[in-house]
Amino acid sequence: MNRPGGWWGRKSTPAKVETYTRWSFHSFALIELLTAGGPVIGQAGPRPAAVLLLMVTAHSVLCAVTASRTLDWLRGGREQPVRTLWALGGVTVAVAVASLTVVTHGPAGRDVDGAAGGVFAIVLVFGSGVVALGVRGRRRVSASVAGFAAGAGAVSLALGLPAPAALVIALVVLVGGGFFAFTCVFSVWLLNAVYELDEARETRARLAVAEERLRFGRDLHDVMGRNLAVIALKSELAVQLAQRERPEAVTQMIEVQRLAHEAQREVREVVRGYREADLGSELAGAQGVLAAAGIDCTVTGSATGLPAPVQSALGWVVREAATNVLRHGDARRCAVGLTVLEGRVVLTVENDGVPPAGGRGRGAGLVGLRERLAEIGGTLRAGPAGDGRFLLTAEVPLPSHPGEAPSGAAVASPVPRSVSEVTP
């Protein structure tokens, strides 16, 4: 059964636990038959033994059927088996009364009385436990077991047993039935917990896949945004130059071709998950791209000495900011500043030429940047700064280990806090 590909091996872990639980309930019915039927065969006479054994067998089979249907109901596979539960309760009472009648009014003999008394107690214990499995809530379970115990004591008194004996019988049913009910309810709770853990594991796997898809989409947007904006700009310039029959149009189209190849390479790197933005390269690239578009761009500060995760995160910020300066508004000047202040790195990007609406500041690009910075404890602020200016400020904490303070990241003179951004 345990060999690879076998019946057991093909089951999931929750399914294995459910199979184990279900057969445990079935084994309880077998235990009832053995514990109650064994003494009957050895101690009672042929006729009483046959009657008692037949009743115990019927009750055991009904307990197994009820437990199986109740487990299906608890797992959501069927409606609550109300009729089966009532039938089990009725049969339990009938078998208990019949066995107690044998004790009080049946054939005389100690062995017969002991066998019938054992049937009485065992049937009530197992019956009350299985019936308690078919109700929800601790109070209802406790009330069900207590009801069987009280009924056992009352029936004992009604059939002529002394009060002390009836009290002992009620206590035995209460303790035994309570323990059996607790065992059944706990088994079902454990089974539900296993299913919930398995669902949580599957949910976690789906969330991990969704997060990776979001990361890929964010990286793809960051990589392609600037290159496509520059390609569009240079293509427009090449068209205008070609219409004027200027030879520079060829140069611009060569540059477009180079940018297209670069974008293709970077997309491949993103797909492979190997790409990391380099802050120094991104600062130089942003300055060159903006200058080519006729925007005066100044960069103050240096990325030298900054940890790789900080450089990567801020590199994406620079790339997105440069993209938005090109894409939105009519900027003439852009200032990028990089500063280290009190254990954190502050990157500012400021540009003019913002339309009166002030830009949106909540596009997909900025959302992606905020998510990326949040992963390393950073923050991002972006919005209009007055006088037609737009300011983007990114802050990233530095590692707190001694001796890791970056060098060369301070600015020679203060720079207006930076920004640029809005994405479609």
C-alpha positions in Angstrom: 0.0 0.0 0.0 2.9 2.3 0.6 4.8 1.6 -2.6 5.2 4.6 -5.0 2.2 5.0 -7.2 0.0 2.8 -4.9 -3.4 3.6 -3.6 -2.0 5.2 -0.4 0.9 7.0 -2.2 -1.5 8.7 -4.6 -3.4 10.4 -1.8 -2.6 13.9 -0.5 -1.7 14.4 3.1 -5.1 15.7 4.1 -6.7 12.8 2.3 -4.5 10.4 4.2 -5.5 12.0 7.5 -9.2 11.8 6.5 -8.8 8.1 5.6 -7.1 7.4 8.9 -9.8 9.3 10.8 -12.6 7.6 9.0 -11.2 4.1 9.7 -10.6 5.0 13.3 -14.3 5.7 13.7 -15.0 2.3 12.1 -12.6 0.7 14.4 -14.5 2.1 17.4 -17.5 0.2 16.2 -15.4 -3.0 16.1 -14.0 -2.2 19.6 -17.6 -1.9 20.8 -18.6 -5.2 19.4 -15.6 -7.0 20.9 -15.7 -5.4 24.3 -19.5 -5.8 24.7 -20.0 -9.1 22.7 -17.0 -11.0 24.2 -18.3 -11.2 27.7 -21.8 -12.0 26.4 -20.6 -15.1 24.6 -18.5 -16.3 27.6 -20.9 -15.6 30.4 -24.5 -15.6 29.3 -26.5 -18.6 28.2 -27.2 -19.4 24.6 -30.5 -17.6 24.3 -29.6 -14.4 26.2 -26.2 -14.4 24.6 -27.7 -14.6 21.1 -30.2 -11.8 21.8 -27.6 -9.5 23.4 -25.0 -10.2 20.7 -27.5 -9.4 18.0 -28.4 -6.1 19.6 -24.7 -5.1 20.1 -23.9 -6.0 16.4 -26.8 -3.9 15.1 -25.8 -1.0 17.3 -22.1 -1.3 16.2 -23.0 -1.3 12.5 -25.3 1.7 13.0 -22.5 3.6 14.9 -20.1 3.0 12.0 -22.6 4.2 9.4 -23.6 7.3 11.5 -19.9 8.2 12.1 -19.1 8.0 8.4 -22.1 10.1 7.4 -21.5 12.6 10.1 -17.8 13.0 9.0 -19.1 13.6 5.4 -21.4 16.3 6.8 -18.6 17.9 8.9 -16.4 18.0 5.8 -19.2 19.7 3.8 -19.9 16.7 1.6 -23.6 16.2 2.5 -26.4 17.5 4.7 -26.5 16.8 8.4 -27.7 13.2 8.8 -30.5 14.1 11.2 -32.5 10.9 10.6 -29.5 8.7 11.1 -28.6 10.4 14.3 -32.2 10.0 15.6 -32.1 6.4 14.6 -28.9 5.8 16.4 -30.2 7.6 19.5 -33.3 5.4 19.4 -31.5 2.2 18.9 -29.0 3.1 21.7 -31.9 3.7 24.1 -33.7 0.5 23.0 -30.6 -1.7 23.4 -29.7 -0.1 26.7 -33.2 -0.7 28.1 -33.3 -4.2 26.7 -30.0 -5.1 28.3 -31.0 -3.6 31.6 -34.3 -5.5 31.5 -32.3 -8.7 31.2 -30.4 -7.7 34.4 -33.5 -7.0 36.4 -36.1 -9.4 35.0 -34.1 -11.9 33.0 -32.7 -15.3 33.9 -31.0 -15.3 37.3 -27.3 -15.6 37.4 -24.4 -13.4 38.1 -22.7 -14.0 34.7 -25.9 -13.0 32.8 -26.3 -9.8 34.9 -22.6 -8.9 34.4 -22.8 -9.4 30.6 -26.0 -7.5 30.3 -24.8 -4.7 32.5 -21.6 -4.4 30.4 -23.7 -4.2 27.2 -25.8 -1.5 28.9 -22.8 0.7 29.8 -20.8 0.2 26.6 -23.7 0.8 24.3 -24.5 4.1 26.0 -20.9 5.2 26.0 -20.4 4.6 22.3 -23.8 5.7 21.3 -23.5 9.0 23.2 -20.1 9.6 21.7 -21.2 9.1 18.1 -24.3 11.2 18.6 -22.3 14.0 20.1 -20.2 14.0 16.9 -23.2 15.0 14.9 -23.9 18.3 16.7 -21.9 21.5 16.6 -20.7 23.5 19.6 -19.1 22.4 22.9 -22.3 23.2 24.8 -24.4 20.9 22.6 -21.9 18.1 22.7 -21.7 18.4 26.5 -25.5 18.5 26.8 -25.9 15.5 24.5 -23.5 13.4 26.7 -25.1 14.7 29.9 -28.5 13.8 28.6 -27.5 10.2 27.9 -26.0 9.9 31.4 -29.1 11.4 33.1 -31.3 9.1 31.0 -29.2 6.0 32.0 -29.6 6.9 35.7 -33.4 7.5 35.3 -34.0 4.3 33.4 -32.0 2.3 36.0 -34.1 3.7 38.8 -37.3 3.0 36.8 -36.4 -0.6 36.3 -35.8 -1.1 40.0 -32.1 -0.7 40.6 -31.0 0.9 43.8 -30.2 4.7 43.8 -26.4 4.2 44.4 -26.2 1.7 41.5 -28.1 4.1 39.2 -25.8 6.9 40.2 -22.7 4.9 39.4 -24.2 3.9 36.0 -24.9 7.6 35.3 -21.3 8.6 36.2 -19.8 5.8 34.1 -21.9 6.9 31.1 -21.0 10.5 31.7 -17.2 9.9 32.0 -17.0 7.2 29.3 -19.3 9.0 26.8 -17.6 12.3 27.5 -14.2 10.9 26.8 -15.4 9.1 23.6 -17.1 12.3 22.4 -14.0 14.4 23.1 -11.9 11.9 21.1 -14.3 12.0 18.1 -14.6 15.8 18.2 -10.8 16.3 18.5 -10.2 13.9 15.6 -12.5 16.0 13.4 -10.9 19.2 14.6 -7.5 17.9 13.8 -8.7 16.8 10.3 -10.1 20.2 9.6 -6.8 21.8 10.8 -4.8 19.7 8.4 -7.1 20.7 5.5 -6.8 24.4 6.5 -3.0 24.1 6.6 -3.0 22.5 3.2 -5.2 25.3 1.8 -3.0 27.9 3.4 0.0 26.3 1.8 -1.7 26.4 -1.6 -2.7 30.0 -1.0 0.8 30.9 -0.1 2.1 29.3 -3.3 -0.5 31.2 -5.3 0.4 34.5 -3.6 4.1 33.9 -4.3 3.3 33.3 -8.0 1.2 36.5 -8.0 3.9 38.5 -6.3 6.5 37.3 -8.8 4.2 38.3 -11.7 3.8 41.7 -10.1 7.6 42.0 -9.7 8.1 41.0 -13.3 5.5 43.5 -14.6 7.1 46.2 -12.5 10.6 45.5 -13.7 9.4 45.2 -17.3 7.7 48.6 -17.0 10.8 50.2 -15.4 13.1 48.7 -18.1 11.0 49.5 -21.1 9.6 52.9 -20.0 12.7 55.0 -20.5 14.0 53.2 -23.6 10.6 53.5 -25.4 10.3 57.2 -24.5 13.7 57.9 -25.9 13.0 55.8 -29.0 9.8 57.7 -29.6 11.6 61.1 -29.1 14.5 60.2 -31.4 12.1 58.7 -34.0 10.2 62.0 -34.0 13.4 63.9 -34.4 14.5 61.7 -37.2 11.2 62.2 -39.1 11.6 66.0 -38.8 15.2 65.8 -40.0 14.3 63.5 -42.8 11.5 65.9 -43.9 14.2 68.6 -44.1 16.5 66.2 -45.9 19.1 66.6 -43.2 21.8 63.8 -43.0 21.5 63.8 -39.2 18.3 61.7 -39.6 20.4 58.7 -40.3 22.4 59.2 -37.1 19.2 59.5 -35.1 17.8 56.3 -36.6 21.1 54.5 -35.8 20.7 55.6 -32.2 17.0 54.3 -32.3 18.3 51.0 -33.5 20.9 50.8 -30.7 18.3 51.7 -28.1 16.0 49.0 -29.4 18.7 46.4 -29.2 19.5 47.6 -25.6 15.9 47.3 -24.6 15.7 43.8 -26.1 18.8 42.8 -24.1 17.4 44.3 -20.9 14.1 42.6 -21.3 15.9 39.3 -21.6 17.8 40.0 -18.4 14.6 40.9 -16.6 13.0 37.6 -17.7 16.0 35.7 -16.4 15.8 37.5 -13.1 19.4 38.6 -13.2 19.1 42.3 -13.8 20.1 44.8 -11.1 20.1 48.5 -11.6 23.4 50.3 -11.0 22.9 53.7 -9.5 26.1 55.3 -11.0 25.2 54.1 -14.5 21.6 55.2 -14.1 22.6 58.7 -13.0 25.0 59.0 -16.0 22.4 57.5 -18.3 19.6 59.8 -17.1 21.8 62.9 -17.5 22.8 61.9 -21.0 19.3 61.1 -22.1 17.8 64.3 -20.7 20.6 66.3 -22.3 19.9 64.7 -25.7 16.3 65.8 -25.3 17.4 69.4 -24.7 16.8 69.3 -21.0 19.5 70.8 -18.8 20.2 68.1 -16.2 22.6 68.5 -13.2 23.6 65.7 -11.0 25.1 66.2 -7.5 26.4 63.5 -5.2 28.0 60.2 -5.8 26.9 56.6 -5.5 30.4 55.3 -4.5 30.4 53.2 -1.4 26.6 52.7 -1.2 25.5 49.1 -0.6 24.3 47.1 -3.6 20.6 46.9 -2.5 20.5 50.6 -1.9 22.1 51.4 -5.3 19.7 49.0 -7.1 16.6 50.5 -5.5 17.6 54.1 -6.1 18.8 53.2 -9.6 15.2 52.2 -10.5 14.0 55.5 -9.0 16.4 57.5 -11.2 15.3 55.5 -14.3 11.6 56.0 -13.7 12.1 59.7 -12.8 14.0 60.4 -16.1 11.3 58.6 -18.0 8.6 60.8 -16.6 10.6 64.0 -17.2 10.7 63.0 -20.8 7.1 61.8 -21.0 5.2 64.4 -19.0 5.2 68.2 -19.2 7.7 70.4 -21.0 10.8 70.4 -18.8 13.7 72.6 -19.4 15.7 71.9 -16.3 16.1 68.9 -14.1 18.2 68.6 -10.9 19.2 65.2 -9.4 20.7 65.2 -5.9 22.1 62.3 -3.8 22.8 62.8 -0.1 23.6 60.7 2.9 21.9 62.0 6.1 21.8 60.4 9.5 21.9 56.8 8.3 19.8 57.1 5.3 20.3 58.0 1.6 18.1 60.7 0.1 17.6 61.0 -3.6 15.8 64.0 -5.0 14.7 64.7 -8.6 13.2 68.0 -9.4 12.1 69.4 -12.8 10.1 72.3 -14.1 7.6 72.4 -16.9 4.8 70.7 -15.0 1.3 71.5 -16.4 -1.1 73.4 -14.2 -2.9 70.2 -13.3 0.3 69.3 -11.4 0.7 65.8 -12.7 -1.0 62.7 -11.2 1.7 61.2 -9.1 -0.1 57.9 -8.6 0.7 56.1 -11.8 1.9 52.5 -12.2 5.5 53.5 -12.2 5.4 55.3 -8.9 3.4 52.5 -7.3 6.0 50.0 -8.5 8.8 52.2 -7.0 7.0 52.4 -3.7 6.7 48.7 -3.5 10.3 48.2 -4.4 11.5 50.7 -1.8 9.2 49.3 0.8 11.0 46.0 0.5 14.1 47.6 2.0 12.4 50.0 4.4 12.5 53.0 2.0 9.9 55.6 1.2 8.9 57.6 -1.8 7.2 61.0 -2.1 6.2 62.7 -5.3 4.1 65.7 -6.2 4.0 69.3 -7.3 6.4 71.7 -5.5 4.9 75.0 -6.7 5.9 77.4 -9.5 5.4 74.6 -12.1 7.9 72.3 -10.4 7.6 68.6 -9.7 9.6 67.0 -6.9 10.3 63.4 -6.2 12.1 62.3 -3.0 13.2 58.8 -2.2 14.7 57.8 1.1 16.4 54.5 1.8 17.9 53.5 5.2 21.5 52.4 5.3 22.6 49.1 7.1 23.1 49.8 10.8 26.3 47.7 11.1 29.3 49.5 12.4 31.8 50.6 9.9 29.5 50.3 6.9 28.7 54.0 6.5 29.1 54.8 2.8 31.7 57.2 1.7 31.5 59.9 -1.0 27.8 60.1 -1.1 27.4 63.6 0.4 26.7 66.5 -1.7 28.9 69.5 -2.0 26.0 71.9 -1.8 22.3 71.6 -1.1 20.2 70.6 -4.0 16.5 71.2 -4.3 14.6 68.0 -3.4 14.0 66.0 -6.5 11.3 64.6 -8.6 9.7 63.7 -11.7 7.0 61.3 -12.3 3.6 60.3 -13.4 3.0 57.2 -15.4 0.2 56.2 -17.6 
